[in-house]
Structure formats: C-alpha cells, structure tokens
Amino acid sequence: MRKKLFSFGAMTLGALLMSVGVYFFKIPNGFSTGGVSGIATVLGYVIPFLTPGSLIAIINILLLLLGFLTLGKETGGKTVYCSLLFSFLTWFWEFVFPISAPLTDQPLLKLVYAVMLTDIGSPTLFYTA
C-alpha cells in the first residue's frame, strides 16, 4: 500500500511539474516541443476558440480511446491517471492564472524554466508509471 501511495504521489508531482512548465513557460513563449503539448501549442494558434489546455485534454482523451481500442484494457490505469491529470492541471492553470504575455522578457530564463520543469516532471512520470 505504501509503495502504491508513493507511486501515485510521484506521478501527481510529475504531472504538476509538467503542466506548470507547459502552461507558464512553453505556451506563452511559443515553444513547441514534441508530443501532445507541442501539438496543442501549435494548434492553439490555428484554432483560437480552443485553448491549449482544452486541446491537450481533447487529444489525450482521443489517444486514450485509440489505445484502448487497439491495445485493449491492459494499457493501465496509471496511463489514464497521468494523461487526464496532466490535461486537467494545464486546463486548471488557464482559469486560475490567465496569462496574456510571457512571465519574463529574459529569453534564457524562459528556456531554462520551460525545459527544466518538464524535464524533471517527465522522468518522474515515466519512472513511477
């Protein structure tokens, strides 16, 4: 039980770090990376009536459904938990802390935080999941 709680706590921390890095530093600065958050960042500029947080949620849900259809139910609850938590947290930040401009005008600082937060959060998710 203790190991399971630690695992879900670490996954929650990883999703939190990833969502903070993506919402506060990647999206407002136009940093586009791979994966769902990168696709959502690019599509956020093309589809202005959907926010990047909403797009992350939509894409993650579609990919989870596709995974269940092709891979079966064995794909695991941890994947669902992490994907939906990351989507929810990114969407949550949009409503709690609306951002209209980057937090800083220092290019190196923007890049360091964008990379550092997601690079710490991502392995935390993968190691515990």
C-alpha positions as CSV (number, residue, x, y, z in Angstrom):
1,M,0.0,0.0,0.0
2,R,2.8,2.4,0.9
3,K,4.5,1.7,-2.5
4,K,1.3,2.4,-4.3
5,L,0.8,5.7,-2.5
6,F,4.4,6.7,-3.2
7,S,3.9,5.8,-6.9
8,F,0.7,7.9,-7.3
9,G,2.2,10.8,-5.3
10,A,5.2,10.8,-7.6
11,M,3.0,10.6,-10.7
12,T,1.0,13.6,-9.4
13,L,4.1,15.6,-8.7
14,G,5.4,14.8,-12.2
15,A,2.1,15.8,-13.9
16,L,2.1,19.0,-11.8
17,L,5.7,19.9,-12.9
18,M,4.9,19.1,-16.5
19,S,1.7,21.2,-16.5
20,V,3.4,24.2,-14.9
21,G,6.3,24.1,-17.4
22,V,4.0,23.8,-20.3
23,Y,1.4,26.4,-19.3
24,F,3.6,29.0,-17.8
25,F,6.6,28.8,-20.0
26,K,6.1,26.8,-23.2
27,I,2.7,28.0,-24.3
28,P,3.1,31.8,-23.7
29,N,6.6,31.8,-25.3
30,G,5.5,29.8,-28.3
31,F,7.9,26.9,-27.5
32,S,6.7,23.9,-29.4
33,T,8.0,20.5,-28.4
34,G,7.0,17.0,-29.3
35,G,4.0,15.2,-28.0
36,V,0.5,16.3,-27.1
37,S,1.6,19.6,-25.5
38,G,3.6,20.6,-28.6
39,I,0.7,19.8,-30.9
40,A,-1.7,21.7,-28.7
41,T,0.6,24.7,-28.6
42,V,0.7,24.9,-32.4
43,L,-3.0,24.2,-32.8
44,G,-3.8,26.8,-30.2
45,Y,-2.6,29.5,-32.6
46,V,-4.5,27.9,-35.5
47,I,-7.8,27.2,-33.6
48,P,-8.2,30.4,-31.5
49,F,-11.6,29.3,-29.9
50,L,-9.9,26.4,-28.2
51,T,-7.3,26.9,-25.5
52,P,-4.1,24.8,-25.4
53,G,-5.3,23.3,-22.2
54,S,-8.5,22.2,-23.8
55,L,-6.7,20.9,-26.8
56,I,-4.4,18.8,-24.6
57,A,-7.4,17.3,-22.9
58,I,-9.1,16.5,-26.2
59,I,-6.1,15.0,-27.8
60,N,-5.2,12.9,-24.7
61,I,-8.8,11.6,-24.5
62,L,-8.8,10.6,-28.2
63,L,-5.4,8.9,-27.8
64,L,-6.5,7.0,-24.7
65,L,-9.6,5.8,-26.6
66,L,-7.5,4.8,-29.5
67,G,-5.1,2.9,-27.2
68,F,-8.0,1.0,-25.5
69,L,-9.4,0.1,-28.9
70,T,-6.1,-1.1,-30.3
71,L,-4.2,-2.4,-27.2
72,G,-7.1,-3.4,-25.0
73,K,-7.9,-2.7,-21.4
74,E,-4.4,-3.8,-20.3
75,T,-2.9,-0.4,-21.1
76,G,-3.4,0.5,-17.5
77,G,-5.0,2.9,-15.1
78,K,-1.7,4.7,-14.5
79,T,-1.6,5.9,-18.1
80,V,-5.2,7.2,-17.8
81,Y,-4.5,8.8,-14.5
82,C,-1.4,10.7,-15.7
83,S,-2.8,11.7,-19.0
84,L,-6.0,13.1,-17.6
85,L,-4.3,14.7,-14.6
86,F,-1.8,16.5,-16.9
87,S,-4.7,17.7,-19.1
88,F,-6.8,18.8,-16.1
89,L,-3.9,20.7,-14.5
90,T,-3.0,22.5,-17.7
91,W,-6.6,23.5,-18.2
92,F,-6.9,24.4,-14.5
93,W,-4.0,26.9,-14.7
94,E,-5.7,28.6,-17.6
95,F,-8.6,29.6,-15.4
96,V,-6.7,30.2,-12.2
97,F,-3.8,32.2,-13.6
98,P,-4.8,33.6,-17.1
99,I,-1.7,34.7,-18.9
100,S,-1.7,37.2,-21.8
101,A,2.1,37.6,-22.1
102,P,5.3,35.7,-21.1
103,L,6.2,35.9,-17.4
104,T,9.6,37.4,-18.2
105,D,11.4,39.1,-21.0
106,Q,14.7,37.2,-20.4
107,P,15.0,34.6,-23.3
108,L,17.4,32.3,-21.4
109,L,15.3,32.3,-18.3
110,K,12.2,31.4,-20.3
111,L,14.0,28.5,-21.9
112,V,15.6,27.2,-18.7
113,Y,12.3,27.0,-16.9
114,A,10.4,25.6,-19.9
115,V,13.0,22.8,-20.2
116,M,13.8,22.2,-16.6
117,L,10.2,21.8,-15.3
118,T,9.2,19.4,-18.0
119,D,12.5,17.6,-17.9
120,I,12.1,16.9,-14.2
121,G,8.4,16.1,-14.4
122,S,8.6,13.7,-17.4
123,P,11.0,11.2,-16.0
124,T,9.2,11.3,-12.7
125,L,6.1,10.2,-14.6
126,F,7.9,7.5,-16.6
127,Y,9.8,6.1,-13.7
128,T,6.8,5.7,-11.4
129,A,4.2,4.7,-14.0
